[in-house]
Amino acid sequence: MNAVRECAYEIIEAADIFNPANPELGRLPDGRECHSTRLVVMDETVEKIFGEKIRAYFELTGISVEYLTLPGGDDHKTIEQVLRVVSRLTEIGTDRVGTPPIVIGGGVVQDVVGLAASLYRRGIPYIRVPTTLLGQIDGSVSAKTGVNYEGCRNRLGTFAPPPRTLIDPALLATLPVRQVRSGLGEALKMALIKDPELFGILEQHGSRLVADRLQDPGARADGERPGATVIRRAITGMAEELQKNLWETELRRIVDYGHTFSPIVEMSALPELYHGEAVAMDCVFSAVLAARRGTLPMMQLTRIVATVNRIGLAPSHPMFGDVPTMLRALADTMRHRDGHQHLTLLRGIGETEFVNDVTDEEVAGAARVMAVLARDPHACVSELCATTPTTGAPPLVGAVR
């Protein structure tokens, strides 16, 4: 038997999403009317900021819903929260198809509800409304759900894209600055692997994008809207890459750039680091590896680190400077990639290659550069790469070859 599964899902820009005059929030994926009760899941931050508007929306539109509020943050990205959602779906009598739950919030609650929906009755549709920049430009396109388990990021999960994702950039106006910076860490990843124009926008407007929360206030004579352009190009670039390999049957994925060394650091440092912060550091680490190999021009490495600083992200963390930790991170990622490194390295901004021959000594040399950047984010990275030795290092622990 040879079975083929087709998958289609929409990512819709829906401005003023909580306005009762906008039908998108309550609309079913197939256009039918719903006459039964649906579950609306929010995280605590959304409840605090938008709770009244959301409740007013469903009351005024006459759509029958029940509510569940979950805590946000990676320390609550657990199977226990998934089971809370499953229990609530049962309590209100959720159908197999006709009453898809709606999840409104950041990436953690999106992943939790997505996993619950994929397990409930062996899979029901759901609607997601991401309210963070990270959720809008990265999670909105992803087909994956997941929760952390036994100290490992997204160790339990499924492939379960919702039929509809609704994007309202205006929701980002309420984000804390740190959340905006974290989201731009994922935008930086997309820029580095395939979009020099996107990188140029981040390089030129990084601090302004953060300050304006990508809202593009005021009219510009040239009509330029850097915030809107960042969101659009990041989503489009991610969609282009995932469409070719949605179920990850091919383990060589350039979108895994920034996700080779960061998962171990991110989970070990919880709740110190946000996801996008750790991704940006991994982007720098991998760029240092490429520059020390001679494949990435030093001038471009310097631009990358300067852009990270301009956004307000830290280019490194002490754990990225710890050689045993970096070797352990690579070993764990290789298990996820079926024993191969499949490491994406830059040949230039927007140009990549896959390698499988990075040595312990190369990892150690890059870690020593990162250790200095953790102490001094504005250190001259080209000089560090030229002067930081690879040989003569202390013995490596947990070496992987």
Number of C-alpha atoms within 10 A of each C-alpha: 3 3 5 6 4 5 12 9 13 14 18 14 14 18 15 15 23 22 17 19 11 15 14 19 21 22 15 20 20 10 7 9 13 15 11 14 19 23 23 21 24 27 23 19 17 21 19 10 11 17 16 12 15 20 16 15 21 19 13 11 14 12 17 14 18 17 14 16 18 23 15 19 16 19 14 17 24 19 18 12 18 23 17 15 25 19 13 16 24 11 11 15 13 21 18 14 14 19 22 24 26 26 25 25 23 25 26 25 29 29 26 27 29 33 27 29 25 20 17 19 13 9 15 21 23 25 25 31 27 27 26 27 31 24 23 27 27 22 24 28 26 19 18 19 24 25 26 20 14 9 12 15 17 18 13 15 20 19 16 24 26 27 18 24 25 22 25 18 23 15 21 20 17 15 15 13 15 15 21 25 28 26 24 31 28 27 28 27 26 29 24 27 26 21 19 16 16 23 25 15 17 25 20 14 17 23 18 16 22 24 16 15 24 24 18 16 10 7 9 9 6 6 7 11 15 20 22 14 16 23 21 15 18 23 21 14 21 20 18 11 16 16 14 12 13 17 14 11 8 10 15 17 17 23 17 16 25 30 23 25 26 27 22 23 22 22 20 16 14 14 12 11 16 20 24 27 28 31 30 31 27 27 31 26 26 23 31 31 24 25 26 21 14 11 16 21 18 21 11 17 22 20 16 24 27 19 23 27 17 18 24 19 21 21 27 28 22 15 20 29 24 17 26 20 19 26 23 17 19 25 21 18 22 17 11 14 16 10 11 17 23 22 26 25 26 28 19 21 22 17 17 20 15 14 13 11 12 17 13 20 17 18 23 24 23 29 28 22 26 29 19 20 24 20 13 13 20 15 16 14 23 18 12 19 22 12 10 15 16 17 10 7 12 8 9 13 12 14 17 13 11
